[in-house]
Amino acid sequence: MSEHTEHPPTGRPAGRAKARRPAGAVVVVTVALAALVLAAAGTLLWWLGDRLPEGADRTRTENQRLQVEGLARQLADAARDGELTDSEIGRVARADPWRVDRSDDGAVRVVVTTVPALADEPASCTEFTLPAPLGPGTEAVHHPAKGDCPVRDRTPP
């Protein structure tokens, strides 16, 4: 009697169809692992970006810019009532050393040494000018200060 072998509807022997499924699974697993490795490498490079000198410089510059813009906005807000007192400047500058010069025409010039949050960052000295007359439309113009920067805290009277 002859031996009878059944074939699946594809017309291929049963052993061959089974061999394709594991090969397809291997391809899917390989692609998934490759994607996972690429994602991990990208995350690592992104994380190291701030730790490299160029990334740290970019972060430091951005932090100083945000700090200076915040001080300018707060000084302008404090001057909206028509005056800018030493006490108000002290509250805005917080623990940072500062100096104020008031001109006869009512303009106010405040020089603040912004001390960075991290010890390895250099301090920067910024001059804020609030033109006369002080009031609701006052804006503080700022630029890096030239000359001596305040080095001690000033205690408001």
Secondary structure as GFF3:
##gff-version 3
##sequence-region A 1 157
A	DSSP	alpha_helix	14	49	.	.	.	ID=ss1
A	DSSP	alpha_helix	53	78	.	.	.	ID=ss2
A	DSSP	three_ten_helix	79	81	.	.	.	ID=ss3
A	DSSP	alpha_helix	86	93	.	.	.	ID=ss4
A	DSSP	beta_strand	98	102	.	.	.	ID=ss5
A	DSSP	beta_strand	108	114	.	.	.	ID=ss6
A	DSSP	beta_strand	124	130	.	.	.	ID=ss7
A	DSSP	beta_strand	141	144	.	.	.	ID=ss8
###
